[in-house]
């Protein structure tokens, strides 16, 4: 089935943006252009996650959502940076994986639907993915900017958490009111699900995976207030979203942090997990991925649907491996709902696109692991790296219950960019420490090892040198 009305963003035929959103968008763009580089992420992310995705400006039939306008503003500011500053720490394997994934997805989409409308739609998606990543990557240049970004994410969680709690009480979504949109709170299995700007499950996943970096923020005495508010806001979002996937994201964060004392035995743990999965596959009557159907933390989970999607994706490998397939909508019960990010990437982009996407996580974990080994013994830096690794792990867990739309993928990019920064700075710190050690050893190298007491007493007499002459010679040597 060829998509209809493919546009640059799709959606409304005319501009649909409220006065309040337009003013907030204008303020955010001005701040993006005038603030110091290390603080650009604050107005960008705050606006990005407090403006509904439905707000759009149509120019010549081309749709620019408010979110894409924000990305374009940051990319315009990025043009003022030197080539070296656009990739702090250098263009690395994580950057390459993101570029290959985003480009591969668009190429596969165009090959699947080879017409001009699909090309325009693909360019819009490319702006969301590659454009969004490049915007974030350039403006998190160092540890200070990384800390500022985490504080901004904490502030976003506070805003969304308070508003979603209010939504539980009043059944009014303040973000819909701000944008002039109709308010409709979701009700499922006897519970209201607050929506915020992201939707219930998306909001819960966005906040649930950030728990570890907020806990890390607590280690900075000047940032403890932000850390506490961020944690409270994140838990409120997870609670008010009332979704199993949201709670799994939070549990993934807790599990990742809980493995801190086992950080030096992760290879053994990984192989143990593989062995357990292989063993279960051998003894279970159903495939091992059928375990997903048994996950239900709220009594309203769609675990069966998620299992069915994964099962059909595996069974229909020959249909999608090249460039993806639109036929997944005909595979059975609710198969149109791509509620698994890995399956969504595969079915819309093919095997190569899926490999590039998985490579983002592979390179992210590798960067964290290698950096942690370099700074082994420095618990402060190890803990920082471990917290970001826990967030990345929680993101993987969340991927099995939801697909990442434009706003949620932007919540993922700052984490990826911060991993590049913290791993690079840990590497630099280790190199400087090694160089300092070598310098100290070199400075002391000329000193002759002190002889034993008998040899020391006999030496002046053997050479016919008095103790006073020896002291004078030693003083001259020190002055030289």
C-alpha positions as a printed Julia matrix, in Angstrom:
480×3 Matrix{Float64}:
   0.0     0.0    0.0
   1.56    3.3   -1.12
   1.17    6.08   1.49
  -1.24    8.84   0.52
  -0.69   12.59   0.84
   3.04   12.24   1.5
   4.36   15.63   2.46
   7.31   17.12   4.31
   5.92   16.07   7.67
   2.46   15.16   6.4
  -0.71   16.17   8.21
  -2.8    19.33   7.9
  -3.36   21.12   4.61
  -2.94   24.54   6.26
  -0.81   25.99   9.03
  -2.05   25.08  12.46
  -0.15   26.84  15.21
  -1.54   28.76  18.18
  -0.4    32.22  19.23
   1.03   30.91  22.53
   3.07   28.22  20.76
   4.24   30.71  18.11
   5.48   33.11  20.79
   7.21   30.33  22.76
   8.79   29.07  19.53
  10.06   32.56  18.69
  11.56   33.03  22.16
  13.27   29.64  21.97
  14.79   30.43  18.56
  16.14   33.77  19.78
  17.72   32.08  22.8
  19.23   29.39  20.58
  20.91   32.09  18.52
  22.23   34.28  21.33
  23.08   31.99  24.27
  26.61   30.65  24.78
  27.27   27.4   22.98
  27.17   25.26  26.12
  23.67   26.46  27.0
  21.98   26.16  23.61
  20.49   22.78  24.52
  18.4    24.35  27.31
  15.92   26.37  25.2
  16.03   23.81  22.38
  15.08   20.8   24.5
  12.63   22.71  26.7
  10.73   23.94  23.65
  11.0    20.61  21.87
   9.32   18.67  24.66
   6.69   21.25  25.65
   5.3    21.96  22.17
   2.79   19.4   20.81
   3.94   17.67  17.65
   0.69   18.65  15.91
   1.75   22.31  15.71
   2.76   22.86  12.07
   3.51   25.62   9.58
   2.72   24.87   5.92
   4.76   26.74   3.32
   4.13   25.98  -0.35
   2.6    22.6    0.49
   5.62   21.64   2.58
   5.0    20.93   6.25
   7.33   22.26   8.91
   6.32   21.12  12.36
   7.34   23.41  15.2
   9.82   20.73  16.22
  11.49   20.74  12.8
  11.7    24.51  12.9
  13.61   24.19  16.17
  16.01   21.69  14.59
  16.58   24.02  11.65
  17.33   26.87  14.05
  20.0    24.84  15.85
  21.47   23.68  12.54
  21.66   27.32  11.45
  23.57   28.14  14.66
  25.78   25.1   13.97
  26.95   26.73  10.72
  28.79   29.31  12.81
  31.01   26.61  14.34
  34.31   25.44  12.92
  34.55   21.95  11.44
  36.43   20.73  14.5
  33.77   22.05  16.91
  30.92   20.3   15.1
  32.06   16.93  16.46
  33.51   17.48  19.95
  36.21   14.89  20.52
  36.26   14.0   16.83
  33.95   12.08  14.51
  33.65    8.67  16.18
  32.11    5.25  15.58
  28.84    6.26  17.26
  28.5     9.25  14.93
  29.15    7.01  11.91
  26.5     4.51  13.03
  23.88    7.27  13.43
  24.69    8.73   9.99
  24.55    5.32   8.28
  21.29    4.37  10.0
  19.47    7.61   9.19
  20.61    7.7    5.55
  19.95    3.99   5.02
  16.39    4.33   6.37
  15.58    7.15   3.94
  17.14    5.37   0.95
  15.17    2.2    1.73
  11.96    4.2    2.07
  12.49    5.87  -1.31
  13.31    2.55  -2.99
  10.1     1.14  -1.56
   8.02    4.12  -2.71
   9.91    5.66  -5.67
   8.07    8.93  -6.26
   8.65   12.59  -5.53
   6.16   12.72  -2.66
   7.95    9.88  -0.89
  11.27   11.66  -1.42
   9.92   14.79   0.26
   8.58   12.72   3.13
  11.92   10.95   3.44
  13.77   14.26   3.6
  11.49   15.29   6.44
  12.34   12.12   8.36
  16.03   12.71   7.62
  15.72   16.16   9.19
  14.18   14.56  12.3
  16.91   11.92  12.61
  20.23   13.02  11.14
  19.42   16.73  11.46
  18.33   16.3   15.05
  21.43   14.31  15.95
  23.84   16.76  14.33
  22.1    19.62  16.14
  22.51   17.94  19.53
  26.02   16.57  18.95
  27.55   19.96  18.19
  26.19   21.71  21.28
  27.28   19.24  23.96
  31.03   19.88  23.63
  32.26   19.02  27.12
  31.42   17.91  30.63
  30.0    21.28  31.63
  27.59   21.29  28.69
  26.73   17.65  29.44
  25.83   18.59  33.02
  23.75   21.52  31.77
  21.92   19.18  29.37
  21.1    16.7   32.15
  19.76   19.56  34.27
  17.59   20.64  31.35
  16.2    17.11  31.0
  15.46   17.2   34.74
  13.56   20.48  34.3
  11.56   18.96  31.44
  10.62   16.0   33.65
   9.45   18.39  36.37
   7.24   20.33  33.94
   5.78   17.21  32.33
   5.39   15.42  35.68
   3.46   18.25  37.33
   1.24   18.76  34.28
   0.54   15.03  33.94
  -0.34   14.81  37.63
  -2.73   17.72  37.11
  -4.14   15.8   34.15
  -4.94   12.89  36.47
  -6.8    15.22  38.83
  -8.6    17.59  36.43
  -8.62   15.44  33.26
  -7.33   18.46  31.35
  -4.14   18.4   29.31
  -2.66   21.88  29.69
  -0.45   21.4   26.63
  -3.48   20.75  24.44
  -5.12   23.85  25.86
  -1.98   25.88  25.16
  -1.96   24.69  21.55
  -5.71   25.09  21.07
  -6.2    21.35  20.59
  -9.14   19.28  21.88
  -8.42   17.58  25.2
  -9.06   13.85  25.48
  -7.55   11.86  28.33
  -6.97    8.17  27.69
  -8.85    5.68  29.87
  -7.83    2.01  29.9
  -8.72   -0.85  32.24
 -10.05    1.45  34.94
  -7.12    3.88  34.92
  -6.58    7.28  33.37
  -3.39    7.59  31.36
  -1.97   11.09  31.33
  -0.68   12.21  27.94
   1.39   15.39  28.31
   2.98   16.39  25.0
   4.35   12.94  24.17
   1.51   10.57  24.91
   1.32    8.27  27.92
   3.75    5.47  26.98
   6.2     7.75  25.18
   6.36   10.14  28.12
   6.87    7.28  30.58
   9.73    5.84  28.53
  11.32    9.28  28.05
  11.51    9.82  31.8
  12.03    6.24  32.97
  15.34    5.78  31.15
  16.72    9.06  32.58
  16.62    7.91  36.21
  20.34    6.86  36.26
  21.67   10.19  34.97
  19.58   12.07  37.53
  21.06    9.87  40.24
  24.52   10.7   38.9
  23.6    14.39  39.04
  23.16   13.97  42.81
  26.93   13.42  43.14
  27.48   17.07  42.19
  26.68   19.07  45.32
  25.73   22.14  43.27
  23.23   20.1   41.25
  21.45   18.15  43.97
  18.3    20.26  43.86
  17.99   19.66  40.12
  18.65   15.95  40.69
  15.9    15.61  43.29
  13.35   17.49  41.21
  14.31   15.49  38.13
  13.85   12.19  39.96
  10.49   13.24  41.41
   9.29   14.48  38.02
  10.43   11.3   36.24
   8.69    9.03  38.76
   5.51   11.11  38.48
   5.52   10.72  34.7
   6.0     6.96  34.91
   3.24    6.67  37.52
   0.68    8.86  35.74
   1.31    7.22  32.35
   0.19    3.91  33.89
   1.82    1.73  31.23
   3.88   -1.45  31.53
   6.47   -0.2   29.05
   7.03    2.93  31.15
   7.55    0.82  34.25
   9.87   -1.56  32.38
  12.0     1.43  31.36
  12.28    2.44  35.01
  13.05   -1.14  36.07
  15.71   -1.31  33.37
  17.32    1.78  34.87
  17.26    0.29  38.37
  18.64   -3.04  37.14
  21.47   -1.29  35.31
  22.42    0.69  38.41
  22.15   -2.42  40.54
  24.92   -4.11  38.54
  27.44   -1.45  39.59
  29.37   -3.82  41.86
  29.55   -6.35  39.02
  30.99   -3.88  36.54
  34.24   -5.81  36.18
  32.43   -9.06  35.41
  30.11   -7.9   32.62
  31.6   -10.25  30.04
  30.69  -13.21  32.25
  27.2   -11.8   32.8
  26.61  -11.29  29.07
  27.58  -14.87  28.28
  25.42  -16.1   31.16
  22.42  -14.28  29.69
  23.09  -15.85  26.29
  23.35  -19.29  27.89
  20.06  -18.8   29.76
  18.23  -17.7   26.6
  19.59  -20.66  24.64
  18.6   -23.01  27.45
  15.08  -21.57  27.59
  14.76  -21.88  23.83
  15.61  -25.57  24.12
  13.14  -26.39  26.91
  10.23  -24.04  26.12
   7.39  -25.17  23.89
   7.09  -21.66  22.42
   9.97  -19.47  21.14
  11.97  -17.73  23.84
  10.64  -14.34  22.69
   7.17  -15.52  23.77
   8.22  -14.47  27.28
   7.31  -10.92  26.23
   3.66  -11.97  26.17
   3.87  -12.71  29.91
   4.97   -9.2   30.88
   2.06   -7.24  32.32
   2.79   -4.83  35.16
  -0.48   -2.88  35.05
  -3.12   -5.43  34.06
  -3.61   -3.63  30.74
  -0.45   -4.5   28.84
  -0.47   -5.64  25.2
   2.24   -8.24  25.64
   0.52  -10.69  23.3
   0.54   -8.1   20.53
   4.24   -7.38  21.03
   5.06  -11.08  20.93
   3.01  -11.49  17.76
   4.86   -8.6   16.08
   8.29  -10.05  16.87
   7.2   -13.55  15.86
   5.81  -12.38  12.5
   8.92  -10.26  11.86
  11.14  -13.3   12.31
   8.88  -15.58  10.27
   8.62  -13.08   7.39
  12.34  -12.31   7.21
  12.4   -12.92   3.45
   9.74  -10.23   2.93
  11.57   -7.33   4.59
  15.32   -8.04   4.69
  16.19   -6.02   1.58
  14.42   -2.65   1.96
  11.56   -3.35   4.36
   7.96   -4.07   3.49
   4.56   -2.38   3.83
   2.81   -5.75   4.01
   3.27   -6.12   7.75
  -0.19   -4.58   8.15
  -1.64   -7.85   6.8
   0.17  -10.17   9.22
  -2.63  -10.48  11.74
  -3.96   -8.93  14.93
  -2.93   -5.26  15.22
   0.26   -5.91  13.24
  -0.03   -2.35  11.88
   1.04   -1.13  15.33
   4.87   -1.29  15.28
   5.18   -1.32  19.07
   8.8    -2.52  19.01
  11.51   -0.12  17.84
  13.81   -2.85  16.52
  10.96   -4.4   14.53
   9.89   -0.96  13.3
  13.41   -0.19  12.02
  13.62   -3.58  10.32
  10.2    -3.51   8.66
  10.56    0.03   7.35
  14.25   -0.02   6.41
  15.46   -3.59   5.92
  18.26   -5.62   7.44
  21.08   -3.2    6.68
  19.24   -0.34   8.37
  18.6    -2.56  11.41
  22.3    -3.47  11.6
  23.31    0.2   11.53
  20.75    0.99  14.23
  21.96   -1.8   16.51
  25.51   -0.55  15.88
  24.59    2.7   17.68
  24.05    0.73  20.88
  27.01   -1.57  20.27
  29.39    1.37  19.83
  27.82    3.23  22.75
  28.34    0.33  25.14
  31.84   -0.24  23.77
  32.78    3.41  24.3
  31.51    3.31  27.88
  33.19   -0.02  28.65
  36.57    0.97  27.23
  36.5     4.35  28.97
  35.56    2.73  32.29
  38.52    0.37  32.05
  40.85    3.31  31.37
  39.76    5.15  34.51
  39.44    2.04  36.67
  39.97    3.04  40.28
  38.59    6.55  39.82
  35.13    5.83  41.22
  33.77    9.27  40.37
  34.43    8.88  36.66
  33.48    5.2   36.68
  30.13    6.06  38.27
  29.44    8.75  35.66
  30.13    6.29  32.83
  28.11    3.56  34.53
  25.06    5.8   34.94
  25.04    6.65  31.23
  25.51    2.97  30.46
  22.49    2.18  32.65
  20.41    4.73  30.76
  21.49    3.15  27.47
  20.57   -0.29  28.81
  17.14    0.96  29.94
  16.64    2.38  26.45
  17.24   -1.08  24.97
  14.69   -2.54  27.38
  12.13    0.12  26.4
  12.71   -0.59  22.7
  10.93   -3.93  23.07
   7.67   -2.23  24.01
   7.43    0.88  21.86
   8.56    2.5   18.63
  10.41    5.79  18.87
   8.61    8.69  17.17
  10.22   12.09  16.44
  10.05   13.54  19.95
  11.19   10.38  21.68
  14.13    9.9   19.31
  15.2    13.42  20.26
  15.18   12.29  23.88
  17.57    9.51  22.86
  20.04   11.71  20.96
  21.25   13.8   23.94
  22.09   10.56  25.76
  24.1     9.32  22.77
  25.9    12.66  22.42
  26.69   12.75  26.15
  28.15    9.23  25.93
  30.53   10.45  23.22
  31.58   13.36  25.45
  32.03   11.47  28.74
  33.91    8.58  27.1
  36.23   10.99  25.27
  36.93   13.03  28.41
  37.58    9.85  30.41
  40.08    8.77  27.75
  41.79   12.16  27.85
  41.91   12.07  31.64
  43.54    8.63  31.55
  46.11    9.78  28.98
  47.01   12.84  31.07
  47.37   10.67  34.16
  49.7     8.3   32.3
  51.77   11.2   31.0
  52.05   12.7   34.5
  53.28    9.36  35.85
  55.89    9.08  33.09
  57.06   12.64  33.74
  57.55   11.95  37.43
  59.51    8.79  36.69
  61.7    10.67  34.18
  62.49   13.45  36.63
  63.67   10.98  39.26
  65.53    8.72  36.83
  68.96   10.47  37.16
  69.07    9.79  40.89
  71.38    6.9   41.66
  69.79    4.28  43.91
  70.99    4.7   47.46
  73.65    2.09  48.33
  73.49    0.08  51.47
  74.95    1.51  54.68
  78.35   -0.28  54.51
  78.99    0.75  50.91
  77.95    4.33  51.68
  80.4     4.61  54.6
  83.24    3.01  52.67
  82.9     5.02  49.45
  84.5     8.34  50.6
  87.5     6.54  52.12
  88.0     4.42  49.01
  88.18    7.51  46.83
  90.22    9.53  49.34
  87.26   11.98  49.66
  86.42   13.65  52.97
  82.8    13.93  54.17
  82.96   17.74  53.71
  84.09   17.32  50.07
  81.32   14.85  49.45
  78.68   17.27  50.79
  80.09   20.07  48.64
  80.08   17.9   45.53
  76.5    16.82  46.16
  75.4    20.48  46.66
  77.08   21.45  43.36
  75.29   18.63  41.6
  71.93   19.83  42.93
  72.6    23.39  41.74
  73.6    22.14  38.3
